[in-house]
Amino acid sequence: MPELKAEKLQPTILHRFQQVIAHHELAHAYLLVGPDGAGKQELTQWLTLMLFCPHVKDGQPDLTCAECQRVLSGNHPDVVVAKADGRQIKVDQVRHLKAEFTKSGMEGQQKVFIIEDADKLTTGAANSLLKFIEEPGPGIYIFMLSNNKNAVLPTIQSRTQVVEMQPLSVDSLKEQLTTAGVPTGLQSIVMGLTDSVTEAQAWMQDDWLKQVVKNIVRWFKLVASGNFESFIEIQSAFVPLMSGHDEEATCLDLMSLIWRDALVIAAQAQGCLYYQHFQATIQAAVNQLTVDQVLHASKIALTSRKLLDQNISFQNVAEQSTLRMLKSTAHL
């Protein structure tokens, strides 16, 4: 029998939906929000199964009937899915959806429309959907999925029930990262920046994350010891690894994260460490500095991302931050 992951990933929300369905109070349109891996797709599949399965028992679909099998295989004629074509969901795709909206169910009284990456709807495409989302007609259910609620038009949000996924447990996220091929030594670092497994997988391409973390640890040691080579490292070790704004921003966030760990160690504060596998290295570097020096360097690291977002080049931001850190630790 197929295994459904929705209850494991989002038990609280699933149980809430069980009550809603039992009382026949399911809304016609939902916006499910959360990072990849949080269970949006799995919850949507479960809801679809619940709508079509004729043998629901104890709040669960039977998974063995013909209706369930077609939903699970992605071949149900009354389930229509729209996905981004490249980076956007365009008006032409919405036209197809609108045409399907006007048809009655091929085999029953219900139709389910699933719009993945709803934040990628162009403004024109989103606006053309508004009327249909507001008044879809009887038996029609719309599930819109998004990683970023703020990127979805407010007019879309106002016409849907917004359901935000609960954060994954540490164990669940680690399990997904392991399955995605993220080494154990990098998992805590990844978890310090994101709970999106898809984003983590992108960082793993061509060993990008492994190389950047290795360079950051070396750069951190140089800065802490007052070695001016830390400045040179920016151009020689970091710049060649950067291929766009997203990677540059992630690199600066990783630099900030190691200084955050340094501050936790220096202040002997309570708190988890993200660079767990480099704790001894960070401890040795911190021993050369005062708590105030580490605090000052941490603040500099935190401001670097804001400078990048102001369209200052990555190299300039990283080099100037390094110089300021050297100065703040009385090494320059």
Salt bridges, closest charged atoms under 4 A:
GLU7 OE2 - HIS15 NE2 2.83
ASP36 OD1 - LYS40 NZ 3.90
GLU67 OE2 - ARG70 NH2 2.62
GLU67 OE1 - HIS76 NE2 3.00
ASP78 OD1 - LYS111 NZ 3.87
ASP92 OD1 - ARG95 NH1 2.37
GLU100 OE2 - LYS103 NZ 3.28
GLU100 OE1 - LYS111 NZ 3.73
GLU107 OE1 - ARG70 NH2 2.57
GLU134 OE1 - ARG159 NE 3.48
GLU164 OE2 - LYS149 NZ 2.86
GLU175 OE2 - LYS8 NZ 3.28
GLU233 OE1 - ARG218 NE 2.87
ASP253 OD2 - ARG305 NH1 2.51
ASP261 OD1 - ARG260 NH1 2.87
ASP309 OD1 - HIS245 NE2 3.45
ASP309 OD2 - ARG305 NE 3.63
